[in-house]
Amino acid sequence: MNSTESHLRMARDELIAAMDASTADITGIRPPDEDRVADMADLLARLADVRGRPAMYASIGSGRGRGALVELADGSVKWDMITGIGVNGFGHGDLELAGVAATAAVQDIVMQGNLHCNIEAIKFAETLRAAARRGGADMAHCYPACSGGRVNEIALKVCMQARNGAPRVIAFEKNFIGRTVALSHIGDSPGHREGIPKAIQTDYLPYWDPADPDGSSADALAALTAIIAEHPNRHACFVMELVQGEGGFTAAPREFFAPLLELARSHDIPVWFDEIQTFGRTDRMFRFEGLDLGGYADIVTVGKMTQGCGALWRDAFNPRLGLLSGTFLGSTAAMAVGTSVIDRLTGGDWYGPDGHNARLFAAFAARCEAMVAAHGDCFPEVVGPRGVLRPWGGTGGMMRLTPFGGQKDAIVELVHRFFKGGVLSFFCGHGPFHIRFLPPIGVLTLEQFDEVMDIVEAAIIAHGKES
Ligand SMILES: Cc1ncc(COP(=O)(O)O)c(C=O)c1O
């Protein structure tokens, strides 16, 4: 190590030590600090003004946090069970990742691009590709970009070119894929494309429904057969979330996907797994790995927990020169941290039937079962489009809870009650609606999770009494 390197390393270690010391007081939830309530109000007003619409709730961070705990601008400390919709898998103020980011931050460039990059962009793409290959997907290349929507646009173009301009897409009902003009016509939420002219023709098939596994599987296969027959050779791809996120945290099994993927493959329709929300959080690093579906993957997209995002494809899909470029691949810090996140997930005890993610989910399931048994009045039947659903579900670090029959008003109010009680969460689903948790799997302990669930349970009981 030369003297500059050792100097930088010492400076980094000092920074991290200072960061560690400065958050040592964050040991549990606490209410807002009276002196700082006005600061939060001011920030919320500024946010609403500059963005043109108000925040859903007062979740503006102070910049300090420790593990699963985040301090907000009013000085309150809360359990972060949504982590920026799954982005901060190692929670807040992680010292190792901060050290990686600090080292990256003193390099010559903040942003790396298509025309000129440093080693971080190469390492990030290589690390993601190696992980996908280990998971069983024969990915030849990886193109990094700054958002899930952007890598999904890249993937869509790659598929279209490989299929000689085929204009249609096959996707599942209730899927979410991003918010560009094209993607908002693939995602199945009419509100996300209100006033936006149709850019893509999407053919939808039903997703697996736990209330009717056989019926929904048979209907999906019949729908896919009909779609392919109606538009032969017109599909650029069949894109899917292997656990639907926005759609309601539904974790479909291998038996549902395999016949659909076989059928798509027999018609040369490229298969694209959108792992932007699932990456890192389920029973394996990739959900396709856990379902042993990697062999079907032609395209994979990844984001959120990886900080940078990536589109990966098989060799045969490598696009011709000119299709892909862009000013930014990502920031030096984000790609260095993303590489470190993947390395950490590769080495640890996260996956498998007894891994940390499975243990977290088992703890969640046990708490939910007990809660439903003890407070049945708060858990009336959840009736979905195909029948009655269990009032909780998901897999690994993707958890849904459905009290009060999944009525929208109750779910939205509960999310606010949790917030007041000290837990950040969000909702998902299209009716029934669900509370969704994307906890920081990399740092949340079972003991901490129990504290979180105490707050959740108390808020549900209080809502039941007051409504
Ligand atoms: C499955 C899936 N695909 C794509 C996206 C879009 O990612 P981004 O918001 O980074 O553009 C998301 C984001 O929630 C997602 O969950």
PDBQT file of the ligand as one rigid body, heavy atoms in Angstrom, charges set to zero:
ROOT
HETATM    1  C1  LIG A 501     -40.722  -5.173  -9.984  1.00  0.00    +0.000 C 
HETATM    2  C2  LIG A 501     -40.316  -3.763 -10.253  1.00  0.00    +0.000 A 
HETATM    3  N1  LIG A 501     -39.898  -3.415 -11.472  1.00  0.00    +0.000 NA
HETATM    4  C3  LIG A 501     -39.503  -2.161 -11.747  1.00  0.00    +0.000 A 
HETATM    5  C4  LIG A 501     -39.524  -1.173 -10.792  1.00  0.00    +0.000 A 
HETATM    6  C5  LIG A 501     -39.111   0.225 -11.151  1.00  0.00    +0.000 C 
HETATM    7  O1  LIG A 501     -37.939   0.578 -10.509  1.00  0.00    +0.000 OA
HETATM    8  P1  LIG A 501     -37.570   2.115 -10.312  1.00  0.00    +0.000 P 
HETATM    9  O2  LIG A 501     -38.592   2.689  -9.396  1.00  0.00    +0.000 OA
HETATM   10  O3  LIG A 501     -36.180   2.083  -9.728  1.00  0.00    +0.000 OA
HETATM   11  O4  LIG A 501     -37.602   2.754 -11.659  1.00  0.00    +0.000 OA
HETATM   12  C6  LIG A 501     -39.956  -1.495  -9.501  1.00  0.00    +0.000 A 
HETATM   13  C7  LIG A 501     -40.022  -0.452  -8.445  1.00  0.00    +0.000 C 
HETATM   14  O5  LIG A 501     -40.767  -0.521  -7.495  1.00  0.00    +0.000 OA
HETATM   15  C8  LIG A 501     -40.364  -2.818  -9.219  1.00  0.00    +0.000 A 
HETATM   16  O6  LIG A 501     -40.803  -3.172  -8.007  1.00  0.00    +0.000 OA
ENDROOT
TORSDOF 0
